[in-house]
Amino acid sequence: MTAVSATAARSDLYRLIDTVNEESTPITITGRRGNAVLIGEADWSAIQETLYLQGIPGMADSLKEAAREDLDNALDDVEW
């Protein structure tokens, strides 16, 4: 993960925003009293959705089971 100082981030903020959105790569912004992480909005939304789904009891097992299911057989069960 790329790290930049808060001073450098302040002077180059627009480029950093473009970078995290185009490359889906977070950037650590370092400061004297702690660090922060800059990520793109789409990545943040994906993290939020993952955390939400992981918080639902049984959801992780259900998603794993669905990923193993043969799609050809699954479509036979759908009545269009």
PDB file of N, CA, C and O in Angstrom, chain B, residues numbered from 101:
ATOM      1  N   MET B 101       0.854  -1.170   0.000  1.00  0.00           N
ATOM      2  CA  MET B 101       0.000   0.000   0.000  1.00  0.00           C
ATOM      3  C   MET B 101       0.902   1.236   0.000  1.00  0.00           C
ATOM      4  O   MET B 101       1.864   1.321   0.763  1.00  0.00           O
ATOM      5  N   THR B 102       0.580   2.167  -0.849  1.00  0.00           N
ATOM      6  CA  THR B 102       1.326   3.418  -0.929  1.00  0.00           C
ATOM      7  C   THR B 102       1.045   4.268   0.309  1.00  0.00           C
ATOM      8  O   THR B 102      -0.083   4.314   0.799  1.00  0.00           O
ATOM      9  N   ALA B 103       2.071   4.931   0.800  1.00  0.00           N
ATOM     10  CA  ALA B 103       1.916   5.830   1.947  1.00  0.00           C
ATOM     11  C   ALA B 103       2.451   7.205   1.577  1.00  0.00           C
ATOM     12  O   ALA B 103       3.513   7.331   0.967  1.00  0.00           O
ATOM     13  N   VAL B 104       1.699   8.234   1.958  1.00  0.00           N
ATOM     14  CA  VAL B 104       2.130   9.616   1.738  1.00  0.00           C
ATOM     15  C   VAL B 104       1.879  10.402   3.021  1.00  0.00           C
ATOM     16  O   VAL B 104       0.995  10.062   3.808  1.00  0.00           O
ATOM     17  N   SER B 105       2.656  11.442   3.218  1.00  0.00           N
ATOM     18  CA  SER B 105       2.447  12.285   4.397  1.00  0.00           C
ATOM     19  C   SER B 105       1.182  13.119   4.203  1.00  0.00           C
ATOM     20  O   SER B 105       0.723  13.322   3.079  1.00  0.00           O
ATOM     21  N   ALA B 106       0.637  13.589   5.297  1.00  0.00           N
ATOM     22  CA  ALA B 106      -0.550  14.442   5.225  1.00  0.00           C
ATOM     23  C   ALA B 106      -0.260  15.707   4.431  1.00  0.00           C
ATOM     24  O   ALA B 106      -1.118  16.191   3.693  1.00  0.00           O
ATOM     25  N   THR B 107       0.931  16.237   4.578  1.00  0.00           N
ATOM     26  CA  THR B 107       1.315  17.441   3.836  1.00  0.00           C
ATOM     27  C   THR B 107       1.318  17.171   2.337  1.00  0.00           C
ATOM     28  O   THR B 107       0.795  17.968   1.559  1.00  0.00           O
ATOM     29  N   ALA B 108       1.909  16.042   1.931  1.00  0.00           N
ATOM     30  CA  ALA B 108       1.942  15.685   0.511  1.00  0.00           C
ATOM     31  C   ALA B 108       0.536  15.395  -0.003  1.00  0.00           C
ATOM     32  O   ALA B 108       0.195  15.768  -1.125  1.00  0.00           O
ATOM     33  N   ALA B 109      -0.277  14.730   0.811  1.00  0.00           N
ATOM     34  CA  ALA B 109      -1.649  14.420   0.400  1.00  0.00           C
ATOM     35  C   ALA B 109      -2.455  15.699   0.190  1.00  0.00           C
ATOM     36  O   ALA B 109      -3.239  15.797  -0.754  1.00  0.00           O
ATOM     37  N   ARG B 110      -2.265  16.657   1.054  1.00  0.00           N
ATOM     38  CA  ARG B 110      -2.985  17.924   0.946  1.00  0.00           C
ATOM     39  C   ARG B 110      -2.665  18.614  -0.376  1.00  0.00           C
ATOM     40  O   ARG B 110      -3.559  19.155  -1.028  1.00  0.00           O
ATOM     41  N   SER B 111      -1.408  18.595  -0.769  1.00  0.00           N
ATOM     42  CA  SER B 111      -1.019  19.299  -1.997  1.00  0.00           C
ATOM     43  C   SER B 111      -1.343  18.509  -3.263  1.00  0.00           C
ATOM     44  O   SER B 111      -1.307  19.062  -4.362  1.00  0.00           O
ATOM     45  N   ASP B 112      -1.659  17.220  -3.118  1.00  0.00           N
ATOM     46  CA  ASP B 112      -1.893  16.377  -4.294  1.00  0.00           C
ATOM     47  C   ASP B 112      -3.203  15.594  -4.172  1.00  0.00           C
ATOM     48  O   ASP B 112      -3.328  14.496  -4.714  1.00  0.00           O
ATOM     49  N   LEU B 113      -4.167  16.157  -3.466  1.00  0.00           N
ATOM     50  CA  LEU B 113      -5.385  15.429  -3.133  1.00  0.00           C
ATOM     51  C   LEU B 113      -6.161  14.953  -4.356  1.00  0.00           C
ATOM     52  O   LEU B 113      -6.604  13.805  -4.387  1.00  0.00           O
ATOM     53  N   TYR B 114      -6.335  15.802  -5.358  1.00  0.00           N
ATOM     54  CA  TYR B 114      -7.130  15.410  -6.521  1.00  0.00           C
ATOM     55  C   TYR B 114      -6.515  14.224  -7.253  1.00  0.00           C
ATOM     56  O   TYR B 114      -7.236  13.333  -7.702  1.00  0.00           O
ATOM     57  N   ARG B 115      -5.190  14.203  -7.378  1.00  0.00           N
ATOM     58  CA  ARG B 115      -4.527  13.071  -8.029  1.00  0.00           C
ATOM     59  C   ARG B 115      -4.685  11.804  -7.192  1.00  0.00           C
ATOM     60  O   ARG B 115      -4.883  10.721  -7.744  1.00  0.00           O
ATOM     61  N   LEU B 116      -4.600  11.927  -5.877  1.00  0.00           N
ATOM     62  CA  LEU B 116      -4.775  10.770  -5.004  1.00  0.00           C
ATOM     63  C   LEU B 116      -6.189  10.207  -5.115  1.00  0.00           C
ATOM     64  O   LEU B 116      -6.379   8.990  -5.130  1.00  0.00           O
ATOM     65  N   ILE B 117      -7.169  11.088  -5.193  1.00  0.00           N
ATOM     66  CA  ILE B 117      -8.557  10.638  -5.365  1.00  0.00           C
ATOM     67  C   ILE B 117      -8.699   9.880  -6.679  1.00  0.00           C
ATOM     68  O   ILE B 117      -9.320   8.818  -6.723  1.00  0.00           O
ATOM     69  N   ASP B 118      -8.129  10.421  -7.744  1.00  0.00           N
ATOM     70  CA  ASP B 118      -8.168   9.719  -9.033  1.00  0.00           C
ATOM     71  C   ASP B 118      -7.497   8.354  -8.932  1.00  0.00           C
ATOM     72  O   ASP B 118      -8.017   7.364  -9.447  1.00  0.00           O
ATOM     73  N   THR B 119      -6.357   8.301  -8.275  1.00  0.00           N
ATOM     74  CA  THR B 119      -5.598   7.053  -8.167  1.00  0.00           C
ATOM     75  C   THR B 119      -6.378   5.971  -7.436  1.00  0.00           C
ATOM     76  O   THR B 119      -6.467   4.841  -7.917  1.00  0.00           O
ATOM     77  N   VAL B 120      -6.942   6.299  -6.283  1.00  0.00           N
ATOM     78  CA  VAL B 120      -7.657   5.268  -5.521  1.00  0.00           C
ATOM     79  C   VAL B 120      -8.898   4.791  -6.256  1.00  0.00           C
ATOM     80  O   VAL B 120      -9.300   3.637  -6.101  1.00  0.00           O
ATOM     81  N   ASN B 121      -9.511   5.655  -7.052  1.00  0.00           N
ATOM     82  CA  ASN B 121     -10.692   5.241  -7.801  1.00  0.00           C
ATOM     83  C   ASN B 121     -10.340   4.457  -9.056  1.00  0.00           C
ATOM     84  O   ASN B 121     -11.014   3.479  -9.379  1.00  0.00           O
ATOM     85  N   GLU B 122      -9.310   4.862  -9.760  1.00  0.00           N
ATOM     86  CA  GLU B 122      -8.937   4.184 -11.001  1.00  0.00           C
ATOM     87  C   GLU B 122      -8.257   2.843 -10.749  1.00  0.00           C
ATOM     88  O   GLU B 122      -8.463   1.894 -11.506  1.00  0.00           O
ATOM     89  N   GLU B 123      -7.456   2.755  -9.701  1.00  0.00           N
ATOM     90  CA  GLU B 123      -6.666   1.550  -9.449  1.00  0.00           C
ATOM     91  C   GLU B 123      -7.233   0.664  -8.342  1.00  0.00           C
ATOM     92  O   GLU B 123      -6.716  -0.427  -8.102  1.00  0.00           O
ATOM     93  N   SER B 124      -8.282   1.116  -7.668  1.00  0.00           N
ATOM     94  CA  SER B 124      -8.847   0.390  -6.520  1.00  0.00           C
ATOM     95  C   SER B 124      -7.763   0.008  -5.521  1.00  0.00           C
ATOM     96  O   SER B 124      -7.770  -1.088  -4.960  1.00  0.00           O
ATOM     97  N   THR B 125      -6.839   0.928  -5.312  1.00  0.00           N
ATOM     98  CA  THR B 125      -5.733   0.713  -4.384  1.00  0.00           C
ATOM     99  C   THR B 125      -5.796   1.763  -3.286  1.00  0.00           C
ATOM    100  O   THR B 125      -5.730   2.958  -3.573  1.00  0.00           O
ATOM    101  N   PRO B 126      -5.923   1.339  -2.036  1.00  0.00           N
ATOM    102  CA  PRO B 126      -5.950   2.323  -0.955  1.00  0.00           C
ATOM    103  C   PRO B 126      -4.597   3.002  -0.774  1.00  0.00           C
ATOM    104  O   PRO B 126      -3.556   2.442  -1.119  1.00  0.00           O
ATOM    105  N   ILE B 127      -4.626   4.197  -0.237  1.00  0.00           N
ATOM    106  CA  ILE B 127      -3.411   4.958   0.051  1.00  0.00           C
ATOM    107  C   ILE B 127      -3.432   5.341   1.526  1.00  0.00           C
ATOM    108  O   ILE B 127      -4.418   5.888   2.019  1.00  0.00           O
ATOM    109  N   THR B 128      -2.346   5.052   2.220  1.00  0.00           N
ATOM    110  CA  THR B 128      -2.216   5.438   3.623  1.00  0.00           C
ATOM    111  C   THR B 128      -1.703   6.870   3.696  1.00  0.00           C
ATOM    112  O   THR B 128      -0.707   7.223   3.064  1.00  0.00           O
ATOM    113  N   ILE B 129      -2.391   7.676   4.466  1.00  0.00           N
ATOM    114  CA  ILE B 129      -1.961   9.054   4.708  1.00  0.00           C
ATOM    115  C   ILE B 129      -1.429   9.090   6.135  1.00  0.00           C
ATOM    116  O   ILE B 129      -2.157   8.837   7.094  1.00  0.00           O
ATOM    117  N   THR B 130      -0.146   9.410   6.252  1.00  0.00           N
ATOM    118  CA  THR B 130       0.502   9.374   7.562  1.00  0.00           C
ATOM    119  C   THR B 130       0.494  10.754   8.209  1.00  0.00           C
ATOM    120  O   THR B 130       0.691  11.775   7.550  1.00  0.00           O
ATOM    121  N   GLY B 131       0.265  10.751   9.497  1.00  0.00           N
ATOM    122  CA  GLY B 131       0.259  11.998  10.256  1.00  0.00           C
ATOM    123  C   GLY B 131       0.972  11.818  11.583  1.00  0.00           C
ATOM    124  O   GLY B 131       1.276  10.695  11.987  1.00  0.00           O
ATOM    125  N   ARG B 132       1.230  12.902  12.244  1.00  0.00           N
ATOM    126  CA  ARG B 132       1.935  12.840  13.529  1.00  0.00           C
ATOM    127  C   ARG B 132       1.111  12.150  14.612  1.00  0.00           C
ATOM    128  O   ARG B 132       1.664  11.497  15.497  1.00  0.00           O
ATOM    129  N   ARG B 133      -0.200  12.293  14.542  1.00  0.00           N
ATOM    130  CA  ARG B 133      -1.054  11.725  15.593  1.00  0.00           C
ATOM    131  C   ARG B 133      -1.796  10.478  15.140  1.00  0.00           C
ATOM    132  O   ARG B 133      -2.737  10.040  15.801  1.00  0.00           O
ATOM    133  N   GLY B 134      -1.382   9.908  14.028  1.00  0.00           N
ATOM    134  CA  GLY B 134      -2.032   8.697  13.541  1.00  0.00           C
ATOM    135  C   GLY B 134      -2.154   8.725  12.029  1.00  0.00           C
ATOM    136  O   GLY B 134      -1.912   9.746  11.386  1.00  0.00           O
ATOM    137  N   ASN B 135      -2.524   7.612  11.490  1.00  0.00           N
ATOM    138  CA  ASN B 135      -2.651   7.478  10.044  1.00  0.00           C
ATOM    139  C   ASN B 135      -4.112   7.331   9.649  1.00  0.00           C
ATOM    140  O   ASN B 135      -4.974   7.037  10.478  1.00  0.00           O
ATOM    141  N   ALA B 136      -4.370   7.543   8.365  1.00  0.00           N
ATOM    142  CA  ALA B 136      -5.703   7.356   7.800  1.00  0.00           C
ATOM    143  C   ALA B 136      -5.528   6.640   6.465  1.00  0.00           C
ATOM    144  O   ALA B 136      -4.434   6.606   5.902  1.00  0.00           O
ATOM    145  N   VAL B 137      -6.612   6.075   5.975  1.00  0.00           N
ATOM    146  CA  VAL B 137      -6.564   5.378   4.696  1.00  0.00           C
ATOM    147  C   VAL B 137      -7.581   6.008   3.758  1.00  0.00           C
ATOM    148  O   VAL B 137      -8.745   6.193   4.116  1.00  0.00           O
ATOM    149  N   LEU B 138      -7.129   6.336   2.558  1.00  0.00           N
ATOM    150  CA  LEU B 138      -7.998   6.895   1.523  1.00  0.00           C
ATOM    151  C   LEU B 138      -8.347   5.773   0.556  1.00  0.00           C
ATOM    152  O   LEU B 138      -7.460   5.148  -0.026  1.00  0.00           O
ATOM    153  N   ILE B 139      -9.653   5.518   0.385  1.00  0.00           N
ATOM    154  CA  ILE B 139     -10.102   4.508  -0.570  1.00  0.00           C
ATOM    155  C   ILE B 139     -11.211   5.108  -1.417  1.00  0.00           C
ATOM    156  O   ILE B 139     -11.851   6.084  -1.025  1.00  0.00           O
ATOM    157  N   GLY B 140     -11.430   4.514  -2.579  1.00  0.00           N
ATOM    158  CA  GLY B 140     -12.483   4.977  -3.469  1.00  0.00           C
ATOM    159  C   GLY B 140     -13.862   4.637  -2.916  1.00  0.00           C
ATOM    160  O   GLY B 140     -14.019   3.707  -2.126  1.00  0.00           O
ATOM    161  N   GLU B 141     -14.853   5.405  -3.344  1.00  0.00           N
ATOM    162  CA  GLU B 141     -16.216   5.197  -2.847  1.00  0.00           C
ATOM    163  C   GLU B 141     -16.754   3.816  -3.208  1.00  0.00           C
ATOM    164  O   GLU B 141     -17.422   3.186  -2.388  1.00  0.00           O
ATOM    165  N   ALA B 142     -16.478   3.338  -4.409  1.00  0.00           N
ATOM    166  CA  ALA B 142     -16.960   2.013  -4.816  1.00  0.00           C
ATOM    167  C   ALA B 142     -16.362   0.925  -3.923  1.00  0.00           C
ATOM    168  O   ALA B 142     -17.055  -0.015  -3.532  1.00  0.00           O
ATOM    169  N   ASP B 143     -15.080   1.056  -3.605  1.00  0.00           N
ATOM    170  CA  ASP B 143     -14.446   0.084  -2.711  1.00  0.00           C
ATOM    171  C   ASP B 143     -15.046   0.158  -1.312  1.00  0.00           C
ATOM    172  O   ASP B 143     -15.272  -0.871  -0.676  1.00  0.00           O
ATOM    173  N   TRP B 144     -15.301   1.361  -0.838  1.00  0.00           N
ATOM    174  CA  TRP B 144     -15.913   1.529   0.483  1.00  0.00           C
ATOM    175  C   TRP B 144     -17.302   0.895   0.513  1.00  0.00           C
ATOM    176  O   TRP B 144     -17.658   0.226   1.483  1.00  0.00           O
ATOM    177  N   SER B 145     -18.082   1.100  -0.535  1.00  0.00           N
ATOM    178  CA  SER B 145     -19.416   0.497  -0.603  1.00  0.00           C
ATOM    179  C   SER B 145     -19.327  -1.026  -0.597  1.00  0.00           C
ATOM    180  O   SER B 145     -20.132  -1.695   0.051  1.00  0.00           O
ATOM    181  N   ALA B 146     -18.353  -1.571  -1.317  1.00  0.00           N
ATOM    182  CA  ALA B 146     -18.170  -3.023  -1.349  1.00  0.00           C
ATOM    183  C   ALA B 146     -17.802  -3.559   0.032  1.00  0.00           C
ATOM    184  O   ALA B 146     -18.293  -4.610   0.444  1.00  0.00           O
ATOM    185  N   ILE B 147     -16.945  -2.845   0.740  1.00  0.00           N
ATOM    186  CA  ILE B 147     -16.571  -3.251   2.097  1.00  0.00           C
ATOM    187  C   ILE B 147     -17.794  -3.213   3.007  1.00  0.00           C
ATOM    188  O   ILE B 147     -18.022  -4.142   3.782  1.00  0.00           O
ATOM    189  N   GLN B 148     -18.571  -2.155   2.916  1.00  0.00           N
ATOM    190  CA  GLN B 148     -19.772  -2.025   3.747  1.00  0.00           C
ATOM    191  C   GLN B 148     -20.751  -3.163   3.466  1.00  0.00           C
ATOM    192  O   GLN B 148     -21.315  -3.739   4.396  1.00  0.00           O
ATOM    193  N   GLU B 149     -20.955  -3.489   2.193  1.00  0.00           N
ATOM    194  CA  GLU B 149     -21.872  -4.569   1.833  1.00  0.00           C
ATOM    195  C   GLU B 149     -21.363  -5.908   2.364  1.00  0.00           C
ATOM    196  O   GLU B 149     -22.139  -6.705   2.891  1.00  0.00           O
ATOM    197  N   THR B 150     -20.071  -6.150   2.228  1.00  0.00           N
ATOM    198  CA  THR B 150     -19.484  -7.393   2.733  1.00  0.00           C
ATOM    199  C   THR B 150     -19.676  -7.509   4.238  1.00  0.00           C
ATOM    200  O   THR B 150     -20.067  -8.566   4.735  1.00  0.00           O
ATOM    201  N   LEU B 151     -19.406  -6.438   4.963  1.00  0.00           N
ATOM    202  CA  LEU B 151     -19.585  -6.460   6.413  1.00  0.00           C
ATOM    203  C   LEU B 151     -21.046  -6.695   6.785  1.00  0.00           C
ATOM    204  O   LEU B 151     -21.338  -7.431   7.727  1.00  0.00           O
ATOM    205  N   TYR B 152     -21.954  -6.077   6.052  1.00  0.00           N
ATOM    206  CA  TYR B 152     -23.383  -6.267   6.317  1.00  0.00           C
ATOM    207  C   TYR B 152     -23.775  -7.727   6.106  1.00  0.00           C
ATOM    208  O   TYR B 152     -24.423  -8.336   6.958  1.00  0.00           O
ATOM    209  N   LEU B 153     -23.371  -8.286   4.951  1.00  0.00           N
ATOM    210  CA  LEU B 153     -23.734  -9.667   4.643  1.00  0.00           C
ATOM    211  C   LEU B 153     -23.099 -10.648   5.625  1.00  0.00           C
ATOM    212  O   LEU B 153     -23.727 -11.638   6.001  1.00  0.00           O
ATOM    213  N   GLN B 154     -21.868 -10.385   6.041  1.00  0.00           N
ATOM    214  CA  GLN B 154     -21.207 -11.259   7.011  1.00  0.00           C
ATOM    215  C   GLN B 154     -21.902 -11.209   8.373  1.00  0.00           C
ATOM    216  O   GLN B 154     -21.792 -12.145   9.165  1.00  0.00           O
ATOM    217  N   GLY B 155     -22.610 -10.126   8.637  1.00  0.00           N
ATOM    218  CA  GLY B 155     -23.307  -9.985   9.908  1.00  0.00           C
ATOM    219  C   GLY B 155     -24.631 -10.727   9.970  1.00  0.00           C
ATOM    220  O   GLY B 155     -25.223 -10.838  11.043  1.00  0.00           O
ATOM    221  N   ILE B 156     -25.105 -11.237   8.844  1.00  0.00           N
ATOM    222  CA  ILE B 156     -26.357 -11.988   8.810  1.00  0.00           C
ATOM    223  C   ILE B 156     -26.041 -13.456   9.097  1.00  0.00           C
ATOM    224  O   ILE B 156     -25.289 -14.080   8.350  1.00  0.00           O
ATOM    225  N   PRO B 157     -26.608 -14.014  10.173  1.00  0.00           N
ATOM    226  CA  PRO B 157     -26.307 -15.408  10.511  1.00  0.00           C
ATOM    227  C   PRO B 157     -26.634 -16.353   9.345  1.00  0.00           C
ATOM    228  O   PRO B 157     -27.727 -16.307   8.782  1.00  0.00           O
ATOM    229  N   GLY B 158     -25.680 -17.198   9.001  1.00  0.00           N
ATOM    230  CA  GLY B 158     -25.876 -18.184   7.946  1.00  0.00           C
ATOM    231  C   GLY B 158     -25.647 -17.670   6.539  1.00  0.00           C
ATOM    232  O   GLY B 158     -25.632 -18.461   5.596  1.00  0.00           O
ATOM    233  N   MET B 159     -25.470 -16.373   6.369  1.00  0.00           N
ATOM    234  CA  MET B 159     -25.330 -15.809   5.021  1.00  0.00           C
ATOM    235  C   MET B 159     -24.049 -16.288   4.347  1.00  0.00           C
ATOM    236  O   MET B 159     -24.072 -16.626   3.163  1.00  0.00           O
ATOM    237  N   ALA B 160     -22.953 -16.325   5.059  1.00  0.00           N
ATOM    238  CA  ALA B 160     -21.681 -16.754   4.462  1.00  0.00           C
ATOM    239  C   ALA B 160     -21.792 -18.185   3.949  1.00  0.00           C
ATOM    240  O   ALA B 160     -21.339 -18.482   2.843  1.00  0.00           O
ATOM    241  N   ASP B 161     -22.390 -19.072   4.739  1.00  0.00           N
ATOM    242  CA  ASP B 161     -22.558 -20.459   4.299  1.00  0.00           C
ATOM    243  C   ASP B 161     -23.480 -20.541   3.097  1.00  0.00           C
ATOM    244  O   ASP B 161     -23.242 -21.328   2.181  1.00  0.00           O
ATOM    245  N   SER B 162     -24.530 -19.735   3.096  1.00  0.00           N
ATOM    246  CA  SER B 162     -25.463 -19.718   1.971  1.00  0.00           C
ATOM    247  C   SER B 162     -24.783 -19.254   0.686  1.00  0.00           C
ATOM    248  O   SER B 162     -25.015 -19.824  -0.380  1.00  0.00           O
ATOM    249  N   LEU B 163     -23.952 -18.230   0.783  1.00  0.00           N
ATOM    250  CA  LEU B 163     -23.238 -17.739  -0.397  1.00  0.00           C
ATOM    251  C   LEU B 163     -22.229 -18.762  -0.905  1.00  0.00           C
ATOM    252  O   LEU B 163     -22.079 -18.938  -2.114  1.00  0.00           O
ATOM    253  N   LYS B 164     -21.533 -19.441   0.014  1.00  0.00           N
ATOM    254  CA  LYS B 164     -20.582 -20.481  -0.389  1.00  0.00           C
ATOM    255  C   LYS B 164     -21.302 -21.628  -1.086  1.00  0.00           C
ATOM    256  O   LYS B 164     -20.815 -22.153  -2.087  1.00  0.00           O
ATOM    257  N   GLU B 165     -22.453 -22.016  -0.566  1.00  0.00           N
ATOM    258  CA  GLU B 165     -23.237 -23.090  -1.167  1.00  0.00           C
ATOM    259  C   GLU B 165     -23.721 -22.681  -2.557  1.00  0.00           C
ATOM    260  O   GLU B 165     -23.676 -23.481  -3.492  1.00  0.00           O
ATOM    261  N   ALA B 166     -24.173 -21.463  -2.691  1.00  0.00           N
ATOM    262  CA  ALA B 166     -24.645 -20.979  -3.990  1.00  0.00           C
ATOM    263  C   ALA B 166     -23.508 -20.939  -5.005  1.00  0.00           C
ATOM    264  O   ALA B 166     -23.725 -21.220  -6.184  1.00  0.00           O
ATOM    265  N   ALA B 167     -22.312 -20.600  -4.570  1.00  0.00           N
ATOM    266  CA  ALA B 167     -21.164 -20.544  -5.481  1.00  0.00           C
ATOM    267  C   ALA B 167     -20.787 -21.928  -5.988  1.00  0.00           C
ATOM    268  O   ALA B 167     -20.252 -22.057  -7.089  1.00  0.00           O
ATOM    269  N   ARG B 168     -21.058 -22.966  -5.202  1.00  0.00           N
ATOM    270  CA  ARG B 168     -20.740 -24.338  -5.608  1.00  0.00           C
ATOM    271  C   ARG B 168     -21.809 -24.935  -6.519  1.00  0.00           C
ATOM    272  O   ARG B 168     -21.563 -25.943  -7.181  1.00  0.00           O
ATOM    273  N   GLU B 169     -22.985 -24.328  -6.559  1.00  0.00           N
ATOM    274  CA  GLU B 169     -24.101 -24.892  -7.314  1.00  0.00           C
ATOM    275  C   GLU B 169     -23.852 -24.807  -8.820  1.00  0.00           C
ATOM    276  O   GLU B 169     -23.360 -23.800  -9.331  1.00  0.00           O
ATOM    277  N   ASP B 170     -24.201 -25.879  -9.510  1.00  0.00           N
ATOM    278  CA  ASP B 170     -24.076 -25.936 -10.960  1.00  0.00           C
ATOM    279  C   ASP B 170     -25.167 -25.055 -11.576  1.00  0.00           C
ATOM    280  O   ASP B 170     -26.354 -25.300 -11.361  1.00  0.00           O
ATOM    281  N   LEU B 171     -24.776 -24.046 -12.330  1.00  0.00           N
ATOM    282  CA  LEU B 171     -25.744 -23.096 -12.883  1.00  0.00           C
ATOM    283  C   LEU B 171     -26.699 -23.745 -13.873  1.00  0.00           C
ATOM    284  O   LEU B 171     -27.855 -23.331 -13.966  1.00  0.00           O
ATOM    285  N   ASP B 172     -26.246 -24.750 -14.613  1.00  0.00           N
ATOM    286  CA  ASP B 172     -27.142 -25.425 -15.557  1.00  0.00           C
ATOM    287  C   ASP B 172     -28.309 -26.071 -14.827  1.00  0.00           C
ATOM    288  O   ASP B 172     -29.446 -25.996 -15.293  1.00  0.00           O
ATOM    289  N   ASN B 173     -28.046 -26.700 -13.694  1.00  0.00           N
ATOM    290  CA  ASN B 173     -29.118 -27.315 -12.911  1.00  0.00           C
ATOM    291  C   ASN B 173     -29.963 -26.270 -12.201  1.00  0.00           C
ATOM    292  O   ASN B 173     -31.168 -26.461 -12.036  1.00  0.00           O
ATOM    293  N   ALA B 174     -29.364 -25.187 -11.784  1.00  0.00           N
ATOM    294  CA  ALA B 174     -30.104 -24.141 -11.082  1.00  0.00           C
ATOM    295  C   ALA B 174     -31.146 -23.512 -11.992  1.00  0.00           C
ATOM    296  O   ALA B 174     -32.244 -23.184 -11.542  1.00  0.00           O
ATOM    297  N   LEU B 175     -30.816 -23.340 -13.260  1.00  0.00           N
ATOM    298  CA  LEU B 175     -31.758 -22.723 -14.186  1.00  0.00           C
ATOM    299  C   LEU B 175     -32.963 -23.607 -14.449  1.00  0.00           C
ATOM    300  O   LEU B 175     -34.032 -23.100 -14.789  1.00  0.00           O
ATOM    301  N   ASP B 176     -32.817 -24.927 -14.301  1.00  0.00           N
ATOM    302  CA  ASP B 176     -33.955 -25.828 -14.481  1.00  0.00           C
ATOM    303  C   ASP B 176     -35.009 -25.597 -13.410  1.00  0.00           C
ATOM    304  O   ASP B 176     -36.192 -25.853 -13.635  1.00  0.00           O
ATOM    305  N   ASP B 177     -34.587 -25.115 -12.248  1.00  0.00           N
ATOM    306  CA  ASP B 177     -35.512 -24.887 -11.139  1.00  0.00           C
ATOM    307  C   ASP B 177     -36.280 -23.575 -11.263  1.00  0.00           C
ATOM    308  O   ASP B 177     -37.258 -23.366 -10.545  1.00  0.00           O
ATOM    309  N   VAL B 178     -35.857 -22.692 -12.158  1.00  0.00           N
ATOM    310  CA  VAL B 178     -36.498 -21.388 -12.312  1.00  0.00           C
ATOM    311  C   VAL B 178     -37.627 -21.498 -13.328  1.00  0.00           C
ATOM    312  O   VAL B 178     -37.437 -21.991 -14.440  1.00  0.00           O
ATOM    313  N   GLU B 179     -38.806 -21.031 -12.924  1.00  0.00           N
ATOM    314  CA  GLU B 179     -39.953 -21.048 -13.836  1.00  0.00           C
ATOM    315  C   GLU B 179     -40.122 -19.665 -14.434  1.00  0.00           C
ATOM    316  O   GLU B 179     -40.558 -18.736 -13.754  1.00  0.00           O
ATOM    317  N   TRP B 180     -39.780 -19.529 -15.696  1.00  0.00           N
ATOM    318  CA  TRP B 180     -39.868 -18.231 -16.361  1.00  0.00           C
ATOM    319  C   TRP B 180     -41.222 -18.060 -16.947  1.00  0.00           C
ATOM    320  O   TRP B 180     -41.505 -17.029 -17.555  1.00  0.00           O
TER     321      TRP B 180
END
